[in-house]
Amino acid sequence: QVQLVESGGGLVQAGGSLRLSCAASGGTFSRKAMGWFRQAPGKERDIVAAISWSGGSTYYTDSVKGRFTISRDNAENTVYLQMNSLKPEDTAVYYCAARGRSYGAISALRSRYEYDDWGQGTQVTVSS
């Protein structure tokens, strides 16, 4: 089991940028696939992006392609989500998640049920 702590959320105007970080401890971070999810009030927790343990494969939901970038630093046990050109509809609580089990294609990690460990979340609010 790994402990995950997100940071970097906040209030930003539409068109602005934020960089979220998720620091991991207590497990073998470098062998875990990681995902970023978000949950708006009254809605499901949905995938934003996922990254393989090596960083060589990534997945993005369509609404963030070209605007968000997921990356990881295995030496620092941290996964990042760079968010550019933010829109009001990006407003949500953002969660990072870890999966230690093997999987097939990276696209299989778009479901929240594929992950074992979760952070507490960080609020992102984009004003219009």
LUMKOLMAR-230834 format. One line per field, with one value per residue: residue number from 1; y, z, x of N, C-alpha, C in turn. Coordinates in nm, 3 decimals. Example, Ala and Ser with C-alpha at 12.3 -4.5 7.8 and 13.67 -1.06 7.14 Angstrom:
BEGIN
tifi <- (1 | 2) .
nnorth <- (-0.569 | -0.225) .
nup <- (0.780 | 0.708) .
neast <- (1.319 | 1.285) .
canorth <- (-0.450 | -0.106) .
caup <- (0.780 | 0.714) .
caeast <- (1.230 | 1.367) .
cnorth <- (-0.330 | 0.003) .
cup <- (0.780 | 0.787) .
ceast <- (1.320 | 1.290) .
END
This chain:
BEGIN
tifi <- (1 | 2 | 3 | 4 | 5 | 6 | 7 | 8 | 9 | 10 | 11 | 12 | 13 | 14 | 15 | 16 | 17 | 18 | 19 | 20 | 21 | 22 | 23 | 24 | 25 | 26 | 27 | 28 | 29 | 30 | 31 | 32 | 33 | 34 | 35 | 36 | 37 | 38 | 39 | 40 | 41 | 42 | 43 | 44 | 45 | 46 | 47 | 48 | 49 | 50 | 51 | 52 | 53 | 54 | 55 | 56 | 57 | 58 | 59 | 60 | 61 | 62 | 63 | 64 | 65 | 66 | 67 | 68 | 69 | 70 | 71 | 72 | 73 | 74 | 75 | 76 | 77 | 78 | 79 | 80 | 81 | 82 | 83 | 84 | 85 | 86 | 87 | 88 | 89 | 90 | 91 | 92 | 93 | 94 | 95 | 96 | 97 | 98 | 99 | 100 | 101 | 102 | 103 | 104 | 105 | 106 | 107 | 108 | 109 | 110 | 111 | 112 | 113 | 114 | 115 | 116 | 117 | 118 | 119 | 120 | 121 | 122 | 123 | 124 | 125 | 126 | 127 | 128) .
nnorth <- (-0.118 | 0.226 | 0.560 | 0.860 | 1.202 | 1.487 | 1.808 | 2.160 | 2.256 | 2.514 | 2.847 | 2.978 | 3.188 | 3.149 | 3.016 | 3.019 | 2.850 | 2.557 | 2.348 | 2.033 | 1.821 | 1.496 | 1.329 | 1.031 | 0.775 | 0.503 | 0.277 | 0.090 | 0.304 | 0.335 | 0.111 | 0.130 | 0.205 | 0.521 | 0.744 | 1.036 | 1.166 | 1.331 | 1.495 | 1.651 | 1.841 | 1.640 | 1.467 | 1.181 | 1.028 | 1.079 | 0.974 | 1.163 | 1.157 | 0.908 | 0.725 | 0.506 | 0.285 | 0.334 | 0.572 | 0.574 | 0.532 | 0.697 | 0.816 | 1.011 | 1.170 | 1.275 | 1.545 | 1.688 | 1.661 | 1.791 | 2.007 | 1.932 | 1.770 | 1.473 | 1.353 | 1.194 | 1.153 | 0.923 | 0.910 | 1.099 | 1.009 | 1.108 | 1.218 | 1.425 | 1.673 | 1.882 | 2.156 | 2.344 | 2.627 | 2.642 | 2.576 | 2.677 | 2.444 | 2.260 | 2.270 | 2.105 | 1.850 | 1.714 | 1.401 | 1.180 | 0.849 | 0.513 | 0.213 | -0.108 | -0.355 | -0.571 | -0.483 | -0.451 | -0.270 | 0.085 | 0.228 | 0.076 | 0.164 | 0.367 | 0.347 | 0.404 | 0.188 | 0.035 | 0.100 | 0.097 | 0.254 | 0.578 | 0.936 | 1.223 | 1.428 | 1.744 | 2.071 | 2.228 | 2.525 | 2.703 | 3.015 | 3.210) .
nup <- (0.000 | -0.071 | 0.035 | -0.061 | -0.138 | -0.249 | -0.396 | -0.485 | -0.591 | -0.638 | -0.685 | -1.000 | -1.290 | -1.589 | -1.866 | -1.743 | -1.569 | -1.378 | -1.171 | -1.057 | -0.796 | -0.678 | -0.413 | -0.322 | -0.074 | 0.123 | -0.036 | -0.337 | -0.551 | -0.811 | -0.948 | -0.997 | -1.180 | -1.239 | -1.183 | -1.256 | -1.137 | -1.139 | -0.962 | -0.978 | -0.801 | -0.731 | -0.937 | -1.105 | -1.020 | -1.241 | -1.491 | -1.564 | -1.655 | -1.715 | -1.635 | -1.720 | -1.527 | -1.603 | -1.731 | -2.000 | -2.136 | -2.181 | -2.101 | -2.187 | -2.109 | -2.348 | -2.322 | -2.213 | -2.368 | -2.525 | -2.357 | -2.092 | -1.918 | -1.810 | -1.596 | -1.449 | -1.180 | -1.088 | -0.920 | -0.734 | -0.635 | -0.725 | -0.899 | -1.159 | -1.273 | -1.522 | -1.598 | -1.842 | -2.012 | -1.873 | -1.804 | -1.695 | -1.665 | -1.582 | -1.314 | -1.009 | -0.757 | -0.750 | -0.771 | -0.704 | -0.791 | -0.738 | -0.886 | -0.834 | -0.950 | -1.238 | -1.578 | -1.894 | -2.178 | -2.150 | -2.164 | -2.027 | -1.772 | -1.724 | -1.564 | -1.236 | -1.072 | -1.118 | -0.959 | -0.660 | -0.441 | -0.300 | -0.295 | -0.084 | -0.222 | -0.403 | -0.434 | -0.731 | -0.874 | -1.132 | -1.247 | -1.440) .
neast <- (0.084 | 0.044 | 0.091 | -0.063 | -0.034 | -0.182 | -0.115 | -0.112 | -0.345 | -0.601 | -0.741 | -0.804 | -0.807 | -1.002 | -0.828 | -0.587 | -0.314 | -0.226 | -0.024 | -0.044 | 0.069 | 0.155 | 0.262 | 0.418 | 0.446 | 0.573 | 0.556 | 0.642 | 0.691 | 0.791 | 0.711 | 0.446 | 0.155 | 0.002 | -0.271 | -0.470 | -0.768 | -1.088 | -1.353 | -1.650 | -1.904 | -2.184 | -2.133 | -1.981 | -1.663 | -1.417 | -1.178 | -0.887 | -0.620 | -0.367 | -0.066 | 0.198 | 0.415 | 0.677 | 0.655 | 0.642 | 0.406 | 0.099 | -0.233 | -0.515 | -0.820 | -1.064 | -1.145 | -0.935 | -0.715 | -0.427 | -0.423 | -0.363 | -0.094 | 0.044 | 0.299 | 0.587 | 0.822 | 1.026 | 1.243 | 1.185 | 0.950 | 0.702 | 0.413 | 0.290 | 0.054 | 0.024 | -0.166 | -0.301 | -0.452 | -0.696 | -1.041 | -1.372 | -1.523 | -1.338 | -1.331 | -1.316 | -1.266 | -0.949 | -0.796 | -0.524 | -0.420 | -0.307 | -0.183 | -0.076 | -0.085 | -0.042 | -0.130 | -0.304 | -0.330 | -0.267 | -0.500 | -0.679 | -0.673 | -0.851 | -1.069 | -1.192 | -1.205 | -0.988 | -0.777 | -0.577 | -0.497 | -0.558 | -0.534 | -0.617 | -0.727 | -0.736 | -0.857 | -0.958 | -1.042 | -1.184 | -1.238 | -1.468) .
canorth <- (0.000 | 0.350 | 0.680 | 0.962 | 1.335 | 1.582 | 1.950 | 2.245 | 2.308 | 2.652 | 2.926 | 3.036 | 3.238 | 3.075 | 3.041 | 3.009 | 2.720 | 2.504 | 2.222 | 1.948 | 1.722 | 1.387 | 1.267 | 0.896 | 0.720 | 0.377 | 0.167 | 0.093 | 0.396 | 0.319 | -0.004 | 0.152 | 0.297 | 0.629 | 0.814 | 1.154 | 1.168 | 1.450 | 1.477 | 1.774 | 1.818 | 1.569 | 1.388 | 1.067 | 1.049 | 1.040 | 0.979 | 1.277 | 1.107 | 0.798 | 0.709 | 0.378 | 0.294 | 0.389 | 0.701 | 0.559 | 0.530 | 0.787 | 0.819 | 1.133 | 1.179 | 1.363 | 1.685 | 1.754 | 1.640 | 1.914 | 2.110 | 1.875 | 1.676 | 1.393 | 1.311 | 1.138 | 1.150 | 0.807 | 0.937 | 1.184 | 0.945 | 1.210 | 1.230 | 1.562 | 1.703 | 2.020 | 2.192 | 2.472 | 2.670 | 2.591 | 2.619 | 2.660 | 2.305 | 2.181 | 2.283 | 1.976 | 1.798 | 1.626 | 1.293 | 1.088 | 0.710 | 0.423 | 0.073 | -0.189 | -0.481 | -0.562 | -0.448 | -0.459 | -0.138 | 0.197 | 0.271 | -0.003 | 0.230 | 0.483 | 0.324 | 0.424 | 0.058 | -0.030 | 0.154 | 0.040 | 0.354 | 0.711 | 1.050 | 1.288 | 1.523 | 1.886 | 2.146 | 2.319 | 2.609 | 2.790 | 3.119 | 3.259) .
caup <- (0.000 | -0.079 | 0.077 | -0.165 | -0.093 | -0.358 | -0.367 | -0.603 | -0.633 | -0.602 | -0.767 | -1.116 | -1.392 | -1.715 | -1.949 | -1.663 | -1.553 | -1.247 | -1.173 | -0.942 | -0.758 | -0.592 | -0.353 | -0.274 | 0.027 | 0.183 | -0.132 | -0.448 | -0.644 | -0.947 | -1.011 | -0.996 | -1.271 | -1.165 | -1.253 | -1.201 | -1.154 | -1.085 | -0.926 | -0.956 | -0.714 | -0.790 | -1.053 | -1.081 | -1.024 | -1.376 | -1.528 | -1.636 | -1.723 | -1.651 | -1.683 | -1.685 | -1.423 | -1.661 | -1.795 | -2.144 | -2.192 | -2.115 | -2.148 | -2.152 | -2.152 | -2.464 | -2.290 | -2.167 | -2.464 | -2.576 | -2.251 | -1.970 | -1.937 | -1.693 | -1.597 | -1.320 | -1.144 | -0.999 | -0.819 | -0.632 | -0.595 | -0.747 | -1.029 | -1.181 | -1.376 | -1.568 | -1.655 | -1.912 | -2.078 | -1.788 | -1.832 | -1.577 | -1.653 | -1.519 | -1.170 | -0.944 | -0.668 | -0.826 | -0.691 | -0.769 | -0.755 | -0.773 | -0.912 | -0.830 | -1.023 | -1.381 | -1.660 | -2.037 | -2.236 | -2.057 | -2.168 | -1.929 | -1.642 | -1.720 | -1.465 | -1.099 | -1.005 | -1.148 | -0.871 | -0.526 | -0.338 | -0.338 | -0.212 | -0.023 | -0.319 | -0.396 | -0.504 | -0.840 | -0.911 | -1.245 | -1.258 | -1.578) .
caeast <- (0.000 | 0.120 | 0.020 | -0.058 | -0.073 | -0.188 | -0.098 | -0.105 | -0.475 | -0.629 | -0.833 | -0.736 | -0.899 | -1.007 | -0.711 | -0.467 | -0.247 | -0.190 | 0.050 | -0.073 | 0.169 | 0.110 | 0.379 | 0.390 | 0.536 | 0.534 | 0.544 | 0.736 | 0.626 | 0.841 | 0.648 | 0.302 | 0.090 | -0.062 | -0.378 | -0.535 | -0.912 | -1.153 | -1.493 | -1.726 | -2.020 | -2.296 | -2.093 | -1.893 | -1.519 | -1.378 | -1.037 | -0.831 | -0.502 | -0.296 | 0.071 | 0.257 | 0.518 | 0.800 | 0.627 | 0.646 | 0.271 | 0.005 | -0.371 | -0.587 | -0.958 | -1.070 | -1.168 | -0.813 | -0.607 | -0.369 | -0.419 | -0.305 | 0.017 | 0.080 | 0.439 | 0.628 | 0.963 | 1.036 | 1.345 | 1.120 | 0.824 | 0.599 | 0.348 | 0.246 | -0.045 | 0.033 | -0.295 | -0.296 | -0.575 | -0.803 | -1.178 | -1.458 | -1.568 | -1.233 | -1.348 | -1.343 | -1.161 | -0.860 | -0.739 | -0.432 | -0.444 | -0.196 | -0.216 | 0.045 | -0.103 | -0.015 | -0.245 | -0.278 | -0.307 | -0.283 | -0.639 | -0.755 | -0.665 | -0.939 | -1.173 | -1.144 | -1.203 | -0.861 | -0.674 | -0.574 | -0.471 | -0.605 | -0.504 | -0.733 | -0.780 | -0.705 | -0.961 | -0.923 | -1.156 | -1.154 | -1.341 | -1.489) .
cnorth <- (0.124 | 0.464 | 0.791 | 1.094 | 1.431 | 1.725 | 2.028 | 2.299 | 2.453 | 2.715 | 2.993 | 3.086 | 3.148 | 3.117 | 3.028 | 2.866 | 2.686 | 2.377 | 2.147 | 1.850 | 1.617 | 1.315 | 1.133 | 0.854 | 0.585 | 0.261 | 0.180 | 0.175 | 0.366 | 0.199 | 0.011 | 0.244 | 0.399 | 0.694 | 0.940 | 1.146 | 1.301 | 1.422 | 1.613 | 1.742 | 1.749 | 1.481 | 1.273 | 1.110 | 0.992 | 1.055 | 1.111 | 1.228 | 0.992 | 0.785 | 0.575 | 0.396 | 0.357 | 0.531 | 0.693 | 0.558 | 0.623 | 0.775 | 0.949 | 1.120 | 1.288 | 1.511 | 1.759 | 1.738 | 1.773 | 2.025 | 2.060 | 1.779 | 1.606 | 1.351 | 1.256 | 1.147 | 1.038 | 0.826 | 1.020 | 1.127 | 1.039 | 1.200 | 1.370 | 1.567 | 1.852 | 2.054 | 2.333 | 2.502 | 2.620 | 2.656 | 2.603 | 2.516 | 2.211 | 2.188 | 2.151 | 1.954 | 1.697 | 1.528 | 1.221 | 0.948 | 0.625 | 0.281 | -0.006 | -0.318 | -0.463 | -0.530 | -0.462 | -0.322 | -0.028 | 0.246 | 0.193 | 0.066 | 0.353 | 0.467 | 0.339 | 0.290 | -0.017 | 0.009 | 0.105 | 0.145 | 0.493 | 0.817 | 1.114 | 1.392 | 1.666 | 1.961 | 2.235 | 2.394 | 2.706 | 2.888 | 3.170 | 3.408) .
cup <- (0.000 | -0.033 | -0.025 | -0.110 | -0.212 | -0.308 | -0.498 | -0.653 | -0.590 | -0.694 | -0.879 | -1.214 | -1.516 | -1.805 | -1.875 | -1.652 | -1.405 | -1.267 | -1.044 | -0.921 | -0.670 | -0.543 | -0.292 | -0.170 | 0.073 | 0.088 | -0.243 | -0.561 | -0.788 | -1.020 | -1.021 | -1.110 | -1.188 | -1.250 | -1.180 | -1.237 | -1.103 | -1.061 | -0.896 | -0.869 | -0.789 | -0.908 | -1.010 | -1.080 | -1.156 | -1.400 | -1.596 | -1.720 | -1.644 | -1.712 | -1.634 | -1.584 | -1.476 | -1.714 | -1.946 | -2.212 | -2.111 | -2.178 | -2.100 | -2.193 | -2.259 | -2.428 | -2.245 | -2.263 | -2.522 | -2.473 | -2.126 | -2.008 | -1.806 | -1.707 | -1.459 | -1.305 | -1.043 | -0.893 | -0.703 | -0.584 | -0.613 | -0.889 | -1.039 | -1.283 | -1.407 | -1.643 | -1.712 | -1.975 | -2.001 | -1.820 | -1.706 | -1.558 | -1.601 | -1.365 | -1.108 | -0.833 | -0.750 | -0.732 | -0.772 | -0.711 | -0.807 | -0.792 | -0.917 | -0.909 | -1.171 | -1.456 | -1.806 | -2.092 | -2.134 | -2.053 | -2.071 | -1.793 | -1.634 | -1.618 | -1.324 | -1.025 | -1.030 | -1.051 | -0.728 | -0.415 | -0.391 | -0.241 | -0.161 | -0.115 | -0.295 | -0.484 | -0.612 | -0.879 | -1.020 | -1.261 | -1.401 | -1.589) .
ceast <- (0.088 | 0.031 | 0.044 | -0.108 | -0.066 | -0.166 | -0.100 | -0.237 | -0.493 | -0.730 | -0.755 | -0.841 | -0.894 | -0.891 | -0.579 | -0.416 | -0.229 | -0.109 | 0.020 | 0.042 | 0.105 | 0.234 | 0.340 | 0.492 | 0.484 | 0.519 | 0.646 | 0.676 | 0.666 | 0.781 | 0.497 | 0.260 | 0.013 | -0.170 | -0.419 | -0.683 | -0.966 | -1.300 | -1.554 | -1.847 | -2.134 | -2.262 | -2.002 | -1.747 | -1.467 | -1.228 | -1.004 | -0.714 | -0.442 | -0.158 | 0.124 | 0.369 | 0.646 | 0.781 | 0.621 | 0.511 | 0.182 | -0.132 | -0.433 | -0.732 | -0.967 | -1.075 | -1.042 | -0.697 | -0.559 | -0.359 | -0.347 | -0.193 | 0.045 | 0.226 | 0.473 | 0.778 | 0.980 | 1.144 | 1.288 | 0.988 | 0.704 | 0.544 | 0.288 | 0.132 | -0.034 | -0.096 | -0.287 | -0.432 | -0.698 | -0.936 | -1.262 | -1.505 | -1.460 | -1.243 | -1.392 | -1.241 | -1.080 | -0.791 | -0.631 | -0.455 | -0.329 | -0.247 | -0.088 | 0.035 | -0.072 | -0.143 | -0.206 | -0.244 | -0.334 | -0.427 | -0.727 | -0.759 | -0.753 | -1.051 | -1.117 | -1.133 | -1.072 | -0.750 | -0.690 | -0.566 | -0.506 | -0.554 | -0.632 | -0.796 | -0.735 | -0.804 | -0.900 | -1.050 | -1.112 | -1.269 | -1.348 | -1.467) .
END
